């Protein structure tokens, strides 16, 4: 049987992680390594200022006092003798669409797997109710993962509508949309009268064209977006070189 490493950013006790584990348990050897608490928004950060603790839990999962990327790094490298065949991150409690992928710990866990040479999939439910739907989607995709051929340093970002299984319209391969500029932080007073700030909710969509992940989810389809770790804006390289040559 294939060896799968499961992780997330909502924490080792999150219902989405349990749903993913239970959907895949009969089809693969599973290793679960996840943060000891909610680390949503941790992005690709690694803990470099202190050693990490890896704790075995009674249910067979492993808890790490670090980030999602830490968990995948430990799960792939050096903790066990055999490396996994596939890294699956999720099921996230909420969507990871458009710009979310830059902040998402769920996507970061998958990206760390990809950086370490693994095939990797990030799974997100666009809500917090129908985890069984996302789990069925994950099982069907992972069941066919051996036939998947991706370019180097590519991962899949999968978002699932928060509806019962029978209401899923189908699957679409999409591109990332993007949102407008973020709103201002929301101030509040703590009990000692000091001003604190909440990060504001996400802004309205600026690009949700019909081929985007936003549009697919809105229409009731599972969205699958291939992501790459090369953030270079290649067409702009010539513009930057021309700019430099102008005052060289």
C-alpha positions as CSV (number, residue, x, y, z in Angstrom):
1,X,0.0,0.0,0.0
2,X,1.1,3.6,-0.6
3,X,2.4,5.7,2.2
4,X,0.6,9.0,2.7
5,X,1.6,11.9,5.0
6,X,-1.3,13.9,6.3
7,X,-1.1,17.3,7.8
8,X,-3.1,20.6,8.2
9,X,-3.1,24.0,9.7
10,X,-6.2,23.8,11.8
11,X,-4.5,21.6,14.4
12,X,-4.1,17.9,15.1
13,X,-7.6,17.7,16.7
14,X,-9.5,19.3,13.8
15,X,-12.5,17.5,12.4
16,X,-11.3,18.1,8.9
17,X,-8.1,16.2,9.5
18,X,-10.0,13.3,11.1
19,X,-12.5,13.2,8.2
20,X,-9.5,13.0,5.7
21,X,-7.8,10.3,7.7
22,X,-11.0,8.2,8.0
23,X,-11.7,8.5,4.3
24,X,-8.2,7.3,3.3
25,X,-7.4,4.8,6.1
26,X,-8.6,1.7,4.1
27,X,-6.6,2.7,1.0
28,X,-3.1,3.6,2.3
29,X,-0.7,3.5,5.1
30,X,-1.2,6.9,6.9
31,X,1.1,9.0,8.9
32,X,-0.5,12.1,10.5
33,X,1.8,14.9,11.7
34,X,0.0,18.1,12.5
35,X,0.3,21.3,14.6
36,X,-0.6,21.1,18.3
37,X,-2.9,24.1,17.8
38,X,-4.6,26.2,15.1
39,X,-1.9,27.7,12.9
40,X,-4.1,29.1,10.2
41,X,-2.3,31.8,8.2
42,X,1.1,30.6,9.1
43,X,2.1,30.4,5.4
44,X,5.4,28.7,4.7
45,X,7.2,29.7,7.9
46,X,9.6,27.2,9.5
47,X,10.6,27.3,13.2
48,X,14.3,28.1,13.3
49,X,14.7,29.7,16.7
50,X,14.2,26.6,18.9
51,X,14.0,22.8,18.7
52,X,10.6,21.2,17.9
53,X,8.7,18.6,20.0
54,X,7.1,15.6,18.2
55,X,4.5,14.0,20.5
56,X,2.7,10.7,19.8
57,X,-1.0,10.9,20.7
58,X,-3.3,8.1,21.8
59,X,-5.1,8.0,18.5
60,X,-1.8,7.4,16.6
61,X,-1.5,10.9,15.3
62,X,1.6,13.0,16.0
63,X,1.5,16.6,17.3
64,X,4.2,19.2,16.7
65,X,4.6,22.5,18.5
66,X,5.3,24.3,15.3
67,X,4.0,25.3,11.9
68,X,2.4,23.2,9.1
69,X,5.6,23.4,7.2
70,X,7.5,22.2,10.2
71,X,5.1,19.2,10.5
72,X,5.7,18.1,6.9
73,X,9.4,18.7,7.1
74,X,9.5,16.3,10.1
75,X,7.1,13.9,8.5
76,X,9.2,13.5,5.4
77,X,12.8,13.9,6.7
78,X,14.4,11.8,9.3
79,X,11.6,10.9,11.7
80,X,10.7,7.6,10.1
81,X,12.8,5.3,7.9
82,X,10.5,5.4,4.8
83,X,9.5,8.6,3.0
84,X,5.8,9.0,2.0
85,X,4.7,8.6,-1.6
86,X,2.2,11.5,-1.3
87,X,1.6,14.5,1.0
88,X,-2.0,15.6,1.6
89,X,-2.8,18.7,3.6
90,X,-6.3,19.4,5.0
91,X,-9.2,19.2,5.1
92,X,-9.1,22.9,5.8
93,X,-11.9,24.6,7.7
94,X,-12.7,27.2,5.0
95,X,-11.7,28.0,1.5
96,X,-8.2,28.7,0.1
97,X,-9.0,30.6,-3.0
98,X,-7.1,33.2,-5.0
99,X,-4.7,35.3,-2.8
100,X,-5.4,32.9,0.2
101,X,-2.7,30.6,-1.1
102,X,0.0,33.2,-0.1
103,X,-1.1,33.0,3.6
104,X,-2.5,29.6,3.9
105,X,-0.9,27.1,6.2
106,X,-2.8,24.3,4.4
107,X,-1.3,25.2,1.1
108,X,2.1,25.7,2.8
109,X,2.1,22.2,4.2
110,X,1.5,20.8,0.7
111,X,4.1,23.2,-0.7
112,X,6.7,21.9,1.8
113,X,6.0,18.4,0.6
114,X,6.5,19.5,-3.0
115,X,9.7,21.3,-2.0
116,X,10.9,18.0,-0.5
117,X,10.2,16.2,-3.8
118,X,6.8,14.7,-3.0
119,X,3.6,14.9,-5.0
120,X,1.4,17.1,-2.9
121,X,-2.3,18.1,-2.6
122,X,-3.9,20.8,-0.5
123,X,-7.6,20.1,0.3
124,X,-10.0,22.8,1.6
125,X,-13.7,22.8,2.3
126,X,-15.4,26.2,1.6
127,X,-17.2,26.1,4.9
128,X,-17.2,24.0,8.0
129,X,-20.2,21.6,7.6
130,X,-19.9,19.0,4.9
131,X,-16.4,17.5,5.6
132,X,-17.7,14.1,4.3
133,X,-18.1,15.7,0.9
134,X,-14.5,17.0,0.8
135,X,-13.3,13.6,2.2
136,X,-15.0,11.8,-0.7
137,X,-13.4,14.2,-3.2
138,X,-10.0,13.6,-1.6
139,X,-10.4,9.8,-1.7
140,X,-11.3,9.8,-5.4
141,X,-8.5,12.1,-6.4
142,X,-5.9,10.2,-4.3
143,X,-7.1,6.9,-5.7
144,X,-6.1,8.1,-9.1
145,X,-2.9,10.0,-8.0
146,X,-0.6,7.3,-9.3
147,X,-1.6,8.3,-12.9
148,X,-1.0,12.0,-12.2
149,X,2.0,13.5,-13.9
150,X,2.9,17.0,-12.8
151,X,5.8,19.3,-13.8
152,X,8.5,19.6,-11.2
153,X,7.7,21.8,-8.2
154,X,4.0,21.7,-8.8
155,X,1.2,21.0,-6.4
156,X,-2.6,20.8,-6.5
157,X,-4.9,23.2,-4.6
158,X,-8.3,21.7,-4.3
159,X,-11.4,23.5,-3.0
160,X,-14.7,21.8,-2.4
161,X,-18.1,23.5,-2.1
162,X,-19.7,23.1,1.4
163,X,-22.7,21.1,0.2
164,X,-23.9,17.5,0.4
165,X,-22.1,15.1,-2.0
166,X,-25.1,14.7,-4.3
167,X,-25.1,18.5,-4.9
168,X,-21.6,18.7,-6.3
169,X,-21.9,19.7,-10.0
170,X,-18.6,18.3,-11.1
171,X,-14.9,19.2,-11.2
172,X,-13.2,22.1,-13.0
173,X,-9.5,22.8,-13.5
174,X,-9.1,26.5,-12.7
175,X,-6.7,29.4,-12.2
176,X,-6.4,31.5,-9.2
177,X,-8.6,34.6,-9.0
178,X,-7.6,37.5,-6.8
179,X,-9.2,39.9,-4.4
180,X,-9.0,43.7,-4.1
181,X,-6.8,45.5,-1.5
182,X,-7.3,44.4,2.1
183,X,-9.6,46.5,4.3
184,X,-8.2,48.5,7.3
185,X,-7.6,46.7,10.6
186,X,-10.4,46.7,13.1
187,X,-9.4,48.5,16.4
188,X,-10.7,47.5,19.8
189,X,-9.8,48.1,23.5
190,X,-8.5,45.4,25.7
191,X,-9.5,45.3,29.4
192,X,-6.7,47.6,30.3
193,X,-7.7,50.2,27.8
194,X,-5.0,49.5,25.3
195,X,-5.8,49.5,21.6
196,X,-5.5,46.2,19.8
197,X,-6.2,45.3,16.2
198,X,-8.1,42.5,14.4
199,X,-6.9,41.8,10.8
200,X,-9.9,42.8,8.7
201,X,-12.0,40.3,6.7
202,X,-11.0,39.6,3.2
203,X,-11.8,42.2,0.5
204,X,-14.3,41.7,-2.4
205,X,-13.2,39.7,-5.4
206,X,-11.3,41.8,-8.0
207,X,-11.0,38.9,-10.5
208,X,-13.5,36.1,-10.4
209,X,-13.8,35.3,-14.1
210,X,-15.4,32.2,-15.3
211,X,-12.1,30.2,-15.4
212,X,-11.2,31.1,-11.8
213,X,-11.4,29.1,-8.6
214,X,-13.9,31.6,-7.2
215,X,-16.3,31.1,-10.1
216,X,-16.1,27.3,-9.9
217,X,-17.0,27.2,-6.2
218,X,-19.8,29.7,-6.7
219,X,-21.3,27.5,-9.4
220,X,-21.1,24.4,-7.2
221,X,-18.0,22.7,-8.8
222,X,-14.9,21.4,-7.1
223,X,-12.0,23.6,-8.1
224,X,-8.5,22.1,-8.8
225,X,-5.7,24.7,-9.4
226,X,-2.2,23.6,-10.2
227,X,0.3,25.8,-8.3
228,X,4.0,26.4,-8.8
229,X,6.5,27.6,-6.4
230,X,8.3,29.9,-8.9
231,X,6.9,33.4,-8.2
232,X,9.0,35.0,-10.9
233,X,7.0,37.4,-13.1
234,X,8.9,36.3,-16.2
235,X,7.4,38.8,-18.7
236,X,8.5,41.7,-16.4
237,X,12.2,40.7,-16.5
238,X,12.7,42.5,-19.8
239,X,11.0,45.6,-18.4
240,X,13.2,45.7,-15.3
241,X,16.3,45.2,-17.4
242,X,15.3,48.1,-19.7
243,X,14.7,50.2,-16.6
244,X,18.2,49.4,-15.3
245,X,19.9,50.0,-18.7
246,X,18.3,53.4,-18.9
247,X,20.4,54.8,-16.1
248,X,23.4,52.5,-16.2
